[in-house]
Amino acid sequence: MSLDCRLVDVNSDIFIDILRLNSEVFPSNELVAPINLSNNIYANDENLSIFSFYNDNEFVGYAAIYSYENISYLAFLAVCVKYQGRGFGGLILEILKSNFSQIVLEIESLDPKATDYLQRVKRSKFYNNHGFKDSGYKISYCKMTYSIYSNFEFDSKQFIDMFNLFKSKNYFDFKFE
């Protein structure tokens, strides 16, 4: 199994498919901050790269990476529902890792009281299986708390600086723990 990776132009038809996929696989509160792809200003940010992935010319999923200093923030990784559970997410992640050496991302914190706790555990295991570790730090915004994972020695200062930049661009507030 192999995937074709293409850089996405936000004015293309595939970008509309990406926004549709987002609404299918992400809760609405996770689509707003820190990077809101449905807002042209954020989607056109010069530091944001959006990649679409194809298997035999059929759209499988996408990833959005925000580059800041030495780190690459994986803002979104989504696989079409019909392709989930077939290894495409892991393959996308491996392609990203081969092109971006220091990736940082967030997942919802592993709160046993959360209604989707088992899904969160599954997501955590997925990233662990692909070389990402929980940094021990958390970030909260939009009434949600996220654990920060990375595939390198996590630099909290760079991460906080990046989020302060996001804050200055779209006025959302966050708390780093």
SERO-4910 file (N, C-alpha, C, O; in steps of 0.05 Angstrom, whole numbers):
BEGIN
 pado doro    nc1    nc2    nc3   cac1   cac2   cac3    cc1    cc2    cc3    oc1    oc2    oc3
  Met    A     17    -23      0      0      0      0     18     25      0     37     27     16
  Ser    A     12     43    -18     27     68    -19      8     91    -23    -14     87    -34
  Leu    A     16    115    -15     -1    138    -19     14    159    -35     38    162    -33
  Asp    A     -2    174    -50      8    197    -65      2    221    -48    -21    224    -38
  Cys    A     21    239    -43     18    263    -27     19    287    -45     37    290    -61
  Arg    A      0    305    -41     -1    330    -57     -5    354    -39    -21    353    -20
  Leu    A      9    375    -46      5    401    -32    -22    413    -41    -28    413    -65
  Val    A    -38    422    -22    -65    432    -28    -65    462    -31    -55    477    -15
  Asp    A    -78    471    -52    -84    500    -56   -112    504    -44   -131    490    -50
  Val    A   -115    524    -26   -140    528    -12   -162    537    -31   -186    538    -23
  Asn    A   -156    544    -56   -176    551    -76   -184    528    -93   -199    531   -112
  Ser    A   -174    504    -87   -180    480   -103   -205    465    -93   -214    470    -71
  Asp    A   -215    448   -111   -238    432   -103   -232    413    -80   -249    407    -63
  Ile    A   -207    403    -79   -201    384    -57   -202    398    -30   -208    385    -10
  Phe    A   -197    424    -29   -199    438     -4   -227    437      7   -232    435     31
  Ile    A   -247    439    -11   -275    436     -3   -280    409      9   -294    406     29
  Asp    A   -268    388     -3   -271    361      7   -258    358     35   -268    344     52
  Ile    A   -236    373     39   -222    373     65   -240    385     86   -242    375    108
  Leu    A   -252    408     80   -270    420     99   -294    402    106   -303    401    128
  Arg    A   -304    389     86   -326    370     90   -317    347    108   -331    339    126
  Leu    A   -293    336    103   -282    315    119   -279    324    148   -286    309    167
  Asn    A   -270    348    152   -267    359    179   -293    358    194   -294    350    217
  Ser    A   -315    367    181   -341    367    195   -351    339    201   -367    336    219
  Glu    A   -341    319    187   -349    291    192   -334    279    215   -345    262    229
  Val    A   -308    286    218   -291    271    237   -283    287    262   -273    275    281
  Phe    A   -286    313    262   -278    329    285   -302    342    298   -320    352    284
  Pro    A   -303    344    325   -324    360    338   -320    389    330   -298    398    325
  Ser    A   -342    404    329   -340    432    319   -322    449    336   -309    467    325
  Asn    A   -319    444    362   -302    461    378   -272    457    371   -256    475    377
  Glu    A   -265    435    358   -237    430    351   -230    442    324   -207    441    315
  Leu    A   -250    453    310   -245    464    283   -239    494    284   -233    506    263
  Val    A   -241    507    307   -239    536    309   -211    544    316   -199    561    302
  Ala    A   -200    534    338   -174    543    347   -155    519    348   -164    496    351
  Pro    A   -129    523    345   -116    548    340   -115    555    310   -110    578    303
  Ile    A   -121    536    293   -120    542    264   -148    535    252   -156    511    253
  Asn    A   -162    554    243   -188    551    232   -186    550    201   -184    570    188
  Leu    A   -187    525    190   -184    522    161   -206    535    145   -203    541    121
  Ser    A   -230    538    157   -252    550    142   -250    580    140   -266    593    126
  Asn    A   -230    592    153   -225    620    151   -202    624    132   -180    615    137
  Asn    A   -206    639    110   -186    642     89   -160    654    100   -139    648     90
  Ile    A   -162    672    119   -138    685    130   -120    663    142    -95    663    137
  Tyr    A   -131    646    158   -114    625    171   -106    604    152    -83    594    152
  Ala    A   -124    596    134   -118    575    114    -96    584     95    -82    567     84
  Asn    A    -94    609     91    -73    620     72    -48    629     86    -30    641     74
  Asp    A    -45    623    112    -21    630    127      3    618    113      4    594    107
  Glu    A     24    634    109     48    625     95     63    602    109     78    588     97
  Asn    A     58    599    135     71    577    150     55    552    151     64    532    163
  Leu    A     31    552    140     13    529    140     15    514    114     12    526     92
  Ser    A     20    488    115     20    471     92     -2    450     95     -3    436    116
  Ile    A    -18    447     75    -40    427     76    -33    406     54    -29    413     31
  Phe    A    -34    381     62    -27    359     44    -51    340     42    -64    333     62
  Ser    A    -58    333     17    -79    313     13    -65    287      5    -43    287     -7
  Phe    A    -77    264     12    -66    238      7    -85    221     -9   -109    221     -4
  Tyr    A    -74    206    -28    -91    191    -47    -80    162    -49    -56    157    -49
  Asn    A    -99    144    -51    -93    116    -57   -106    110    -83   -131    111    -86
  Asp    A    -90    103   -104   -101     99   -131   -119    122   -140   -141    118   -150
  Asn    A   -109    146   -136   -123    171   -143   -149    176   -129   -164    194   -137
  Glu    A   -154    161   -107   -178    167    -91   -170    180    -65   -152    171    -51
  Phe    A   -183    202    -59   -177    218    -35   -181    201    -10   -203    190     -5
  Val    A   -160    199      6   -160    182     31   -161    200     56   -175    193     75
  Gly    A   -147    222     55   -146    239     79   -127    263     74   -118    268     52
  Tyr    A   -122    277     96   -105    300     93    -91    306    120    -98    295    141
  Ala    A    -72    324    119    -58    333    143    -51    363    138    -46    372    116
  Ala    A    -52    378    160    -45    406    160    -22    410    180    -25    404    204
  Ile    A      0    421    170     24    425    187     30    455    187     31    468    166
  Tyr    A     34    465    211     42    493    215     72    493    223     79    481    244
  Ser    A     89    505    207    118    506    213    124    531    229    117    553    221
  Tyr    A    138    526    251    146    549    269    174    543    279    178    523    294
  Glu    A    193    560    273    221    556    281    229    528    274    229    520    251
  Asn    A    237    512    294    246    484    289    225    463    291    230    439    287
  Ile    A    200    471    298    180    451    302    158    452    280    154    473    267
  Ser    A    145    430    277    122    427    258     98    419    274     98    397    286
  Tyr    A     78    436    275     54    430    291     34    417    273     24    428    253
  Leu    A     27    392    280      7    377    265    -21    386    275    -31    376    294
  Ala    A    -32    405    261    -57    417    269    -81    398    264    -99    397    280
  Phe    A    -79    384    241   -100    365    234    -89    341    219    -70    344    204
  Leu    A   -100    318    225    -95    294    211   -122    279    210   -133    272    231
  Ala    A   -132    275    186   -158    263    183   -158    243    161   -146    247    140
  Val    A   -172    221    165   -175    200    145   -205    197    140   -221    196    159
  Cys    A   -213    195    115   -241    191    108   -252    166    122   -238    146    126
  Val    A   -276    168    131   -288    147    148   -286    120    135   -280    100    148
  Lys    A   -291    118    109   -290     92     95   -262     80     94   -259     56     89
  Tyr    A   -241     96    100   -214     86    100   -202     82    128   -180     73    130
  Gln    A   -217     90    148   -207     88    175   -203     58    183   -219     41    174
  Gly    A   -183     53    199   -178     26    209   -164      8    189   -162    -16    193
  Arg    A   -153     20    167   -140      4    146   -111     12    143    -98      4    124
  Gly    A   -100     27    162    -71     33    162    -64     59    148    -41     67    147
  Phe    A    -84     73    137    -77     98    122    -68    120    140    -50    135    133
  Gly    A    -80    122    164    -71    143    183    -42    140    190    -27    160    191
  Gly    A    -34    115    196     -6    110    203     12    116    179     35    126    183
  Leu    A      4    109    156     20    114    132     23    144    127     45    153    120
  Ile    A      2    159    131      3    188    128     23    199    149     40    216    142
  Leu    A     21    190    173     39    199    194     68    193    188     86    209    193
  Glu    A     73    169    177    101    162    170    111    180    147    135    188    147
  Ile    A     94    186    128    102    205    106    109    232    118    129    244    111
  Leu    A     92    242    136     98    268    149    124    267    165    140    286    163
  Lys    A    129    245    179    153    243    195    178    243    178    199    252    186
  Ser    A    176    232    153    199    231    135    205    259    124    226    263    113
  Asn    A    186    277    126    189    304    115    192    326    136    202    348    130
  Phe    A    183    320    160    184    340    182    195    325    206    182    307    217
  Ser    A    219    332    215    233    317    235    222    321    263    223    303    280
  Gln    A    213    345    270    204    351    297    174    358    296    167    382    292
  Ile    A    157    338    300    128    343    299    117    343    327    124    327    344
  Val    A    100    363    332     86    365    357     56    366    351     48    377    330
  Leu    A     40    354    368     11    352    364     -3    351    391     10    349    412
  Glu    A    -29    353    390    -45    351    415    -67    331    411    -78    328    389
  Ile    A    -74    317    432    -98    300    433   -113    307    458   -101    317    477
  Glu    A   -139    301    458   -154    306    482   -142    291    505   -134    268    502
  Ser    A   -141    303    528   -129    290    552   -144    265    559   -168    262    554
  Leu    A   -129    246    570   -140    220    577   -155    222    603   -146    213    624
  Asp    A   -179    233    602   -196    237    625   -216    213    627   -233    211    610
  Pro    A   -213    196    647   -230    173    649   -260    180    650   -277    163    645
  Lys    A   -266    204    658   -294    213    660   -306    222    633   -330    226    630
  Ala    A   -289    225    613   -298    235    587   -315    213    573   -309    189    576
  Thr    A   -336    222    560   -354    202    547   -340    187    524   -348    165    518
  Asp    A   -319    199    513   -304    186    491   -277    176    501   -257    176    485
  Tyr    A   -275    169    526   -249    161    538   -236    139    522   -212    141    516
  Leu    A   -250    118    514   -238     96    499   -227    105    472   -206     95    463
  Gln    A   -240    123    459   -231    134    434   -205    150    439   -186    149    422
  Arg    A   -203    164    461   -179    180    468   -156    161    473   -133    166    465
  Val    A   -161    139    487   -140    119    492   -130    107    466   -106    104    462
  Lys    A   -148    101    448   -141     90    422   -124    110    407   -104    102    394
  Arg    A   -131    135    407   -116    156    393    -88    158    405    -68    160    391
  Ser    A    -86    157    432    -60    159    445    -42    136    437    -19    139    431
  Lys    A    -54    112    437    -38     88    429    -29     90    400     -7     82    393
  Phe    A    -46    101    382    -39    104    354    -14    121    352      5    114    338
  Tyr    A    -14    144    366      9    162    364     34    149    377     56    152    367
  Asn    A     30    136    400     52    122    413     65    101    394     89     99    393
  Asn    A     48     87    380     58     66    361     73     78    338     88     63    324
  His    A     71    104    334     85    117    312    107    136    322    115    154    308
  Gly    A    116    131    347    139    145    357    134    171    372    153    186    378
  Phe    A    109    176    378    102    201    392     98    194    422     86    174    428
  Lys    A    107    212    438    105    208    467     91    232    480     93    255    470
  Asp    A     76    227    501     63    248    516     86    264    530    102    253    544
  Ser    A     86    290    525    107    307    536    104    312    566    122    322    579
  Gly    A     80    306    576     74    312    604     62    340    608     53    347    630
  Tyr    A     61    356    586     49    382    587     21    381    575     14    363    560
  Lys    A      5    400    584    -23    403    574    -28    431    565    -14    450    574
  Ile    A    -47    434    547    -56    461    539    -86    461    538    -99    441    530
  Ser    A    -98    482    547   -127    485    548   -136    509    531   -124    531    533
  Tyr    A   -156    505    515   -169    527    500   -196    517    491   -201    493    489
  Cys    A   -214    536    486   -241    529    478   -255    509    496   -269    491    486
  Lys    A   -250    511    522   -262    494    542   -254    465    540   -268    447    550
  Met    A   -231    460    528   -220    432    526   -192    432    535   -177    452    533
  Thr    A   -183    409    546   -155    406    554   -143    384    537   -154    363    533
  Tyr    A   -119    390    527   -105    372    509    -78    364    520    -64    381    533
  Ser    A    -69    340    516    -42    331    522    -25    336    497    -34    332    475
  Ile    A     -1    345    502     18    351    480     37    328    476     50    319    494
  Tyr    A     37    318    451     54    296    443     75    306    423     70    325    409
  Ser    A     98    292    423    118    299    403    135    275    397    135    256    412
  Asn    A    149    277    375    168    255    367    197    264    371    215    253    358
  Phe    A    201    283    388    228    293    394    228    303    423    208    302    437
  Glu    A    251    312    432    253    324    459    238    350    459    246    370    448
  Phe    A    215    350    472    196    372    471    208    397    483    219    398    504
  Asp    A    204    419    468    214    446    476    189    463    482    177    474    464
  Ser    A    183    465    508    159    479    516    160    509    508    139    521    502
  Lys    A    183    521    508    185    550    502    177    554    473    161    573    467
  Gln    A    187    539    454    180    542    426    150    538    422    137    553    408
  Phe    A    139    518    436    110    512    433     94    535    444     75    544    431
  Ile    A    101    546    467     86    569    479     89    593    460     69    607    456
  Asp    A    112    598    450    116    620    432     98    617    407     87    637    398
  Met    A     96    593    397     79    588    373     50    594    380     36    606    365
  Phe    A     41    584    404     13    589    411      8    619    417    -14    628    413
  Asn    A     28    633    427     25    662    430     22    675    403      7    695    400
  Leu    A     35    665    383     32    675    356      4    670    346     -9    688    335
  Phe    A     -7    645    350    -34    639    343    -54    658    357    -72    668    345
  Lys    A    -48    662    383    -66    680    399    -66    708    386    -87    720    385
  Ser    A    -43    718    378    -42    745    367    -56    746    340    -65    767    331
  Lys    A    -58    723    326    -71    723    299   -101    720    300   -115    731    283
  Asn    A   -111    704    319   -140    700    319   -153    703    347   -176    694    351
  Tyr    A   -139    715    365   -151    723    390   -163    702    407   -182    707    422
  Phe    A   -154    677    406   -163    658    425   -144    656    448   -120    661    445
  Asp    A   -154    649    471   -137    648    495   -131    619    501   -146    601    495
  Phe    A   -108    614    514   -100    587    521    -86    587    548    -77    608    557
  Lys    A    -85    564    560    -71    560    585    -52    537    582    -61    515    574
  Phe    A    -27    541    587     -6    520    585      0    510    613      4    525    631
  Glu    A      0    484    616      6    471    642     29    452    640     37    440    660
***
